[in-house]
C-alpha cells in the first residue's frame, strides 16, 4: 500500500529465492571444471560497481577461478564480442536474433566451432537523476527531464522560480549506454543538447554534482546507494553475506546528493528510484541489463555466467540497489528518511 508517510525502500525488497544449500557449497579443485581457470569479459562501465562484487564473490568461492573484466562503453563490449576477443559481455540490451546468427556464423567461419549464444536478463536498472543538496528542485516530470536533456530548458528558472543559473547535465560519457538511453527512451531519437557534458567516469559525475549546485547528474541507481555499503565490504564479508541461506536486504539511497523524484506527465505522484518502485513500475525510467556469453557450460566463463544468473549472483545484485531479474518480493514499509 502506498502512503505519503512511508516509502517502500530498497531495503524492504528482499530476495526470497530457492537457495537451499547455498551456504554449504564447497570449493573442490578441478582444472577442467567451470570453476577454475582464467577468462576475460567486457562490461558496460555503468555496471562496474555491481560486477566488481560479482567477481569478488565468485573468486572467493572458487579460488582457482580468475575473471578479468574490462570496463568500457556498450559499443566497445559489443565490438569485443563480435571480434571474438571475449566470450562474455554485460550490456543494457539483448542481442537481436540477427546478431546471434551472425555471431554463430563468424565462430564457424573463423574458428571452425559451433557455439551456442546464451543471453539472460540479470537485472533492471533505474536511471537516476541527482542534484546538489542545496538545489531547491525536488522532483521533475518525464517531459521536464526531456526538455532539460534536449537543451530546451537551459536555466533552472525555466522549471520553477529559482535563483540558480544554467543547467549543466553531467554524464559519464556522451557515448555511453546512459546517453543512448536518454536519446532513445527520453528524447525519442532527438540528440542531446549542448548543455550535456561528459565527466569521463561515473565517480566523476557524483563528484561534480556534490560540488556544483547547478549540475544535474545522470547515473544508474546502484551508484547512489547509501555509502556503497556492499562495495566497502571486504571480499570475505561480502561473500559470507550472500552465501548464507535466506534473503538479503536491498540498499537505501545516499544522502550525499539529492536524488530527484520523477513522475510521468499524466500522474500526480512522483517517485524516487527505490527497488520497490522499480519493481511495480511506479518509477518511470528504467532499463534492462543483460549478460551474454558464447562460452560453454564446461569452462570458467560459462561457470561465471551461471553464477551471475543464478541465486547467489542475483542476491549480490539485490544488495547494490537495483532490481534482480529473478525475485520473490517481501514488502515492508519503512519511514522515509528526511
C-alpha positions, 0 to 999 in steps of 0.5 A: 500500500502506498502512503505519503508517510512511508516509502517502500525502500530498497531495503524492504525488497528482499530476495526470497529465492530457492537457495537451499544449500547455498551456504554449504557449497564447497570449493573442490579443485578441478582444472577442467571444471567451470570453476577454475581457470582464467577468462576475460569479459567486457562490461558496460562501465555503468555496471562496474560497481555491481560486477566488481562484487560479482567477481569478488564473490565468485573468486572467493568461492572458487579460488582457482577461478580468475575473471578479468573484466574490462570496463568500457562503453556498450559499443566497445563490449559489443565490438569485443564480442563480435571480434571474438576477443571475449566470450562474455559481455554485460550490456543494457540490451539483448542481442537481436536474433540477427546478431546471434546468427551472425555471431554463430556464423563468424565462430564457424567461419573463423574458428571452425566451432559451433557455439551456442549464444546464451543471453539472460536478463540479470537485472533492471536498472533505474536511471537516476537523476541527482542534484546538489543538496542545496538545489531547491528542485525536488522532483521533475516530470518525464517531459521536464527531464526531456526538455532539460536533456534536449537543451530546451530548458537551459536555466533552472528558472525555466522549471520553477522560480529559482535563483540558480543559473544554467543547467549543466547535465553531467554524464559519464560519457556522451557515448555511453549506454546512459546517453543512448538511453536518454536519446532513445527512451527520453528524447525519442531519437532527438540528440542531446543538447549542448548543455550535456557534458561528459565527466569521463567516469561515473565517480566523476559525475557524483563528484561534480554534482556534490560540488556544483549546485547547478549540475544535474547528474545522470547515473544508474541507481546502484551508484547512489546507494547509501555509502556503497555499503556492499562495495566497502565490504571486504571480499570475505564479508561480502561473500559470507553475506550472500552465501548464507541461506535466506534473503538479503536486504536491498540498499537505501539511497545516499544522502550525499546528493539529492536524488530527484523524484520523477513522475510521468506527465499524466500522474500526480505522484512522483517517485524516487528510484527505490527497488520497490518502485522499480519493481511495480513500475511506479518509477518511470525510467528504467532499463534492462541489463543483460549478460551474454556469453558464447562460452560453454557450460564446461569452462570458467566463463560459462561457470561465471555466467551461471553464477551471475544468473543464478541465486547467489549472483542475483542476491549480490545484485539485490544488495547494490540497489537495483532490481534482480531479474529473478525475485520473490518480493517481501514488502515492508514499509519503512519511514522515509528518511528526511 
